[in-house]
Amino acid sequence: MPSLRVTTGDGQIFTYPIAKDKITLGRSKDNDLVISDNTVSRRHAEIRKSDKGYIIVDLGSYNGTKVNGKLIQLAPLAHQDIVQVGLAKLMFLEASEAKAPDETILFAPEAEEIKSQYPVIATSPFRGQGDSSELIFNVAEAKASGAFPVDKQDLLQPQKQYLATLERSNKVLFVLYEISRQLNQIHDLNHLLEKIMQLIFMVIDADAGFLMLLGRNGEDDFIPVVVKHRVAFKNHGQSTRPSKTLMRRVIRDKVALLTSNAMEDARFDGAKSVVIQKIRSAMCVPLWRKDKIIGVIQLDSTRPEAHFTNEDLELLKAIAGQMALIIEQASLNEQIRQEEQMRNRLERFHSPQVVEMILSGGQETKDNIMEPKELIATILFADIINFTHLAEKLPPQEVNIILNRFFSTMTDIIFNYDGTLDKYIGDGLMAVFGAPMQKDDDARRAVLAALDMRQALEELKMELEEDRRFDMRIGINSGRVVAGNIGSPKRLDYTVIGDPVNIASRLESIASPNQILIGEETFKLIEPYFITNPLGPKKVKGKSSNIMVYEVLGARQALLQT
């Protein structure tokens, strides 16, 4: 049975078996695989079984679906392909390869640990890793302490102790410096964590090392991220596997654990992986994300001469702190990248104010903002009159310049009144007020925008030569519509549909040059604020009965001031 190795944006890792011929992925609870992430659409994608294997299909998601870093609409899935859905990454594993590689995950059944005669070192994300001043080398203090003998009669033991301390401090500084240097050179998280494990082996004499992250099922669900063995150790055909006994103790008691002889440590009585692999020394430290443990680093040694020390444990704790920060930062960077991508898409069609409202809104706002829903909105259509005739006598490049200038001016006005640019339609445009964010004065802002658009066109015409001038007409209508991402998996747009949209379009088509026509519903919403002229019932295309039409002459307050 094939499966998905899922890594969520908040660091959870779990395996999802693909037990059906078709599974759906998305944020909604009715999906087979639910991904709780506000950058994921309610029904984001689905994985289907075909004659040639499995394929993944994007279901018109807002942020898209990627396979191995490329946006797709439909793509076949091969073993170990990486599917990205929002902030989550899913590795596709074929039926024959669904299990992780032998060296990375195979836990022997182990008994519950009992009280140990060996001490453990307590750790906490709220406690420091020791006094950093210990890393500073001071020659005067060294001589005063006797670490450097004044004459040949001095004992060598203090010097050896001090040099050992200095060597440990040098290791800490070296590793932390290298980690910071690699951060600026390597942008792939897994590659970076592998590099850090290599650094650990350079400063700690271990035979095997494991970086494991906690999966969704707690301390019984460990997912390998990095597995490394000493070259000479592996060349002899030897290997070790991580011990759940050690890792459970670290997770449960929130401690960093060190044993200099795991074979004799009572904590690991019944731990078959320790006994079978003849592990003589082991260390295991937690990875913290704020006040939560998200994984562990475990180092093993089977050589009698390579016992780990307290200094090794302190060094591993310091490195674990850096690795946890890197994992957290990688998650934050991915979230920022996704939000920036969402911002860029929103800014193409929404005003800066609306974009900020969406991005700074609560979780419910972010979850539902682009999903199809019914709402009351006001729709505005604007169209250039006889632009085809104008385009026939002008060079294409000049036509393009004039049209872009017109659209740029009108779009800025729409955004100034918190409208949404729905689409450009040839030499016209469609705008919506009230979607995706509704306000009480949507209709009023739509009419104010129309008046400003008419005034802006007059100013634009003054700047154009007489044979290049043109007029436009505007139609506005309000009513209940369906708004959201609508289309097919190959092309998806945020738009509104419904009878009020059709009426707004028909009003625009019957308007005279530079005339603003509104329907009955819009008139009811804006009547106290504007001077209007009732034009009576009009027959429009697509409607069996006549509709009441009004012309907007201007804003009442503006007329009184003049």
C-alpha positions, 0 to 999 in steps of 0.5 A, spaced: 500 500 500 502 506 498 503 512 503 504 519 504 510 521 509 506 528 511 510 534 514 506 539 516 507 547 517 508 547 524 513 541 525 508 535 525 510 529 522 506 522 520 505 517 515 498 517 511 496 510 508 493 511 501 488 505 502 483 508 497 483 509 489 482 516 490 483 521 496 482 528 497 486 533 501 484 539 504 483 544 510 475 542 510 474 536 515 470 532 510 477 530 506 480 524 507 487 527 509 485 534 513 491 539 513 490 544 518 493 550 514 490 557 512 494 557 506 490 550 504 484 551 500 478 547 503 478 542 498 485 543 495 487 537 491 486 529 490 490 523 489 487 518 484 489 511 482 490 510 474 492 505 469 499 507 470 500 509 477 497 514 482 496 521 479 495 528 483 490 533 481 489 540 483 482 542 485 482 549 483 486 551 490 488 558 491 495 557 492 496 551 488 499 545 488 507 543 487 510 537 485 518 537 486 517 545 486 513 546 480 506 548 480 501 543 477 494 542 475 495 534 474 501 530 474 503 523 475 507 521 482 513 517 482 516 514 489 519 519 493 516 525 489 515 531 494 508 534 494 507 541 497 500 543 499 500 550 503 505 549 508 505 542 508 510 537 504 508 530 503 513 525 500 509 519 496 512 512 497 510 507 493 507 500 496 513 496 495 517 502 498 513 505 503 517 503 509 523 508 511 530 505 509 532 500 514 538 504 517 533 509 519 527 506 522 527 499 525 525 499 532 526 493 536 520 492 541 523 494 548 520 493 555 519 499 560 525 502 563 526 502 571 529 506 576 536 507 574 543 508 578 546 512 573 544 520 573 541 524 568 542 531 566 535 535 567 534 540 561 529 546 559 528 551 554 527 556 559 534 554 562 541 557 559 546 552 556 551 554 561 555 560 562 558 563 556 564 566 559 567 559 560 568 560 553 573 566 554 580 564 554 584 568 559 592 567 560 592 571 566 587 567 570 590 561 567 597 562 570 594 564 576 590 558 577 596 554 575 594 551 569 600 554 566 606 551 570 611 556 572 616 551 573 618 544 572 616 542 579 609 544 578 604 538 577 601 537 570 594 535 572 592 542 572 594 543 566 591 537 562 585 539 566 585 546 563 587 544 556 581 539 556 576 545 558 579 549 553 579 544 547 571 543 549 570 550 549 574 551 542 569 545 539 563 549 542 565 555 538 567 551 532 561 548 531 557 554 533 561 558 528 560 553 522 552 552 523 552 560 523 556 560 516 552 554 513 546 558 515 548 563 509 550 558 504 545 552 505 537 554 504 535 547 503 533 545 511 534 537 510 541 539 507 543 544 512 541 539 518 545 533 514 551 538 514 550 540 522 550 532 523 557 532 520 559 537 524 557 533 530 561 527 528 567 532 527 567 534 534 564 528 538 567 521 537 560 517 535 559 511 531 552 513 529 547 519 530 540 520 529 536 526 528 529 524 529 522 528 529 516 527 533 510 525 529 503 526 530 502 520 535 507 522 540 513 519 543 511 512 540 512 516 533 519 518 531 520 520 524 528 520 522 530 526 518 538 525 518 541 518 520 549 518 520 554 512 521 562 513 522 565 511 515 570 506 518 564 503 522 559 502 516 565 500 512 565 494 517 558 492 515 556 495 522 550 499 523 546 501 529 538 503 530 535 508 534 533 506 541 526 508 543 527 507 550 532 512 550 528 517 546 522 515 550 525 517 557 528 524 554 521 526 551 517 523 558 522 526 563 524 532 559 531 531 560 538 530 556 540 523 558 548 520 558 550 513 559 557 511 559 555 504 559 548 502 556 549 495 557 549 496 564 545 501 565 538 499 569 534 504 565 535 500 559 534 493 562 529 489 556 532 494 551 533 489 545 536 495 541 541 496 546 543 489 547 543 486 540 547 492 538 552 492 544 551 500 545 556 501 550 555 509 550 549 513 548 547 520 549 540 523 547 538 530 548 531 534 546 529 539 541 525 544 544 520 549 540 518 554 545 516 549 551 514 543 547 519 538 545 519 536 537 524 531 537 531 528 539 538 527 537 541 521 539 549 519 539 551 512 540 558 508 541 560 501 541 567 502 542 570 501 549 575 507 548 569 512 546 565 513 552 561 520 552 563 525 557 558 530 560 562 535 556 560 531 550 553 532 553 553 539 554 556 540 547 550 536 544 545 540 548 548 547 545 548 544 538 541 541 539 539 548 541 541 551 534 538 545 530 531 547 534 532 554 532 533 552 525 527 548 524 523 553 527 526 558 522 525 554 516 518 553 518 517 561 519 520 562 513 516 558 509 510 561 512 512 568 510 514 565 503 506 563 502 503 569 505 508 573 501 505 569 495 498 570 497 499 578 498 502 578 491 496 575 488 491 579 492 494 586 491 493 584 483 485 585 484 484 588 491 486 595 494 491 595 499 486 596 505 482 590 503 489 586 503 491 588 510 484 586 512 484 579 509 492 578 512 491 581 519 484 578 520 482 572 524 483 565 523 476 565 520 477 570 515 483 567 513 480 560 512 474 562 508 476 569 505 476 566 498 471 560 498 465 561 494 459 564 499 453 568 498 453 575 499 450 582 498 455 586 493 455 592 488 457 590 481 460 596 476 461 595 469 465 600 465 466 600 458 470 605 452 465 607 447 467 605 440 474 603 442 474 598 436 474 604 431 479 608 435 484 602 435 483 601 427 486 608 425 492 608 431 498 603 431 498 597 436 503 600 440 499 607 441 493 603 442 496 599 448 499 605 451 492 609 451 488 603 454 494 601 459 493 608 461 486 608 462 486 602 466 491 604 471 487 610 472 480 607 473 483 601 477 487 606 482 480 609 483 476 603 484 482 601 489 481 608 493 474 606 494 476 599 497 473 595 491 475 589 488 478 589 480 474 583 478 477 583 471 479 587 465 474 585 459 477 587 452 476 595 453 472 595 459 472 592 466 468 589 472 469 591 479 466 589 485 464 592 492 462 588 498 467 582 496 471 579 499 469 583 505 462 586 506 461 593 508 455 597 510 456 602 504 458 598 499 453 601 494 455 608 496 462 607 495 461 604 488 457 610 485 462 615 488 468 611 484 463 611 478 463 619 479 471 619 480 472 615 474 467 619 469 471 626 472 478 622 471 476 620 464 475 628 462 482 630 465 485 624 461 481 626 454 484 633 455 491 630 455 490 626 449 489 629 442 482 630 439 482 624 434 484 620 440 479 622 445 474 617 447 468 616 452 465 611 456 459 608 459 458 605 466 452 600 469 452 599 477 447 594 480 446 591 487 444 584 489 445 577 492 451 574 488 456 568 489 463 570 490 469 566 490 474 562 487 470 559 481 473 556 474 476 549 473 483 546 475 486 549 469 484 556 470 481 559 477 479 566 478 476 570 484 469 573 481 462 574 483 456 570 479 448 571 479 443 575 476 445 582 479 451 581 475 448 580 469 443 586 470 449 591 471 452 589 465 446 590 461 445 597 464 452 599 462 450 597 455 444 601 454 448 607 457 449 613 453 456 616 453 459 618 460 452 616 463 452 612 470 446 608 470 444 604 476 438 599 478 433 599 483 436 595 488 442 600 488 438 606 488 434 604 494 441 603 498 444 610 495 438 615 494 439 619 500 446 621 498 446 622 491 442 626 486 438 621 481 434 622 475 429 616 474 429 614 467 423 609 468 422 601 466 427 599 461 427 593 457 434 589 457 437 583 454 436 577 457 430 579 462 423 577 460 420 584 464 422 591 464 427 593 470 427 600 473 433 604 471 436 611 474 441 615 472 446 618 477 447 626 476 452 627 482 453 627 490 448 631 494 453 634 498 458 636 493 452 639 489 450 643 495 457 646 496 457 648 489 
